[in-house]
């Protein structure tokens, strides 16, 4: 089987928004460059404080790979999408 590792620099940004007075949203978008775009990451997470140091969090994230390369002279095009749901707790102080 052909194996090719992907290395590059991930660049991106995000926003933290107040969806309601007690729920904030963290929205992010980034791209892995190697040196051209090969993988996109998009994520949205919501945070709701439960106590002074504990928040509930839930969200969805997608990783989309879009790569054209050559291995041993054979051209290969890879398209792959991974979508994950996130749910958990966040402790904000140590």
C-alpha positions in Angstrom: 0.0 0.0 0.0 1.1 3.6 -0.7 1.6 5.7 2.3 2.1 9.5 2.2 2.3 11.7 5.3 1.0 15.3 5.1 3.0 18.1 6.7 2.4 21.8 6.5 1.4 25.0 8.2 -2.2 25.4 9.5 -3.4 29.0 9.1 -6.8 30.2 10.2 -8.9 32.2 12.6 -12.1 32.3 14.5 -14.6 34.2 16.5 -16.1 34.0 19.9 -19.7 35.2 19.9 -22.4 35.7 22.6 -25.3 33.7 21.2 -27.4 34.4 24.3 -26.5 36.1 27.6 -25.4 32.7 29.0 -24.2 30.8 26.0 -21.1 31.7 23.9 -20.1 30.2 20.5 -16.6 29.6 19.3 -16.4 29.4 15.5 -13.2 28.5 13.7 -12.0 28.0 10.2 -8.5 27.0 9.1 -6.5 25.5 6.2 -3.5 23.2 6.1 -1.0 24.5 3.5 1.7 22.2 2.2 2.5 24.6 0.4 -0.9 24.7 -1.3 -4.3 24.1 0.4 -4.8 20.4 1.3 -7.1 20.2 4.3 -9.9 22.5 5.6 -11.1 22.5 9.3 -14.4 24.0 10.3 -15.7 24.0 13.8 -18.5 25.4 16.0 -18.7 24.9 19.7 -21.1 26.3 22.3 -20.2 26.9 25.9 -22.7 27.4 28.8 -21.3 28.2 32.3 -22.6 25.8 35.0 -20.5 27.2 37.9 -17.6 29.7 38.2 -15.1 27.1 37.0 -17.1 24.6 35.0 -18.9 24.9 31.6 -20.9 22.5 29.5 -19.8 22.4 25.9 -21.2 20.9 22.7 -20.4 21.3 19.0 -19.7 20.0 15.6 -16.4 19.9 13.6 -15.5 18.9 10.1 -12.2 18.1 8.5 -12.2 18.0 4.7 -9.1 16.7 2.9 -8.6 17.6 -0.8 -5.3 16.5 -2.0 -3.8 15.8 -5.5 -0.3 14.2 -5.4 1.9 11.7 -7.1 3.3 8.6 -5.4 6.0 6.6 -7.4 4.9 8.5 -10.5 1.2 7.6 -10.1 -1.2 10.5 -9.8 -3.6 10.3 -6.9 -6.5 12.5 -5.9 -7.8 12.1 -2.3 -11.1 13.5 -1.0 -12.1 12.7 2.5 -14.6 14.3 5.0 -14.7 13.6 8.7 -17.5 15.1 10.8 -17.5 14.8 14.6 -19.9 15.8 17.3 -18.4 17.1 20.6 -20.0 17.1 24.0 -18.3 17.5 27.3 -17.3 19.6 30.3 -14.6 22.3 30.5 -12.8 23.1 33.8 -11.5 26.6 33.4 -9.0 26.9 36.3 -6.1 24.8 37.7 
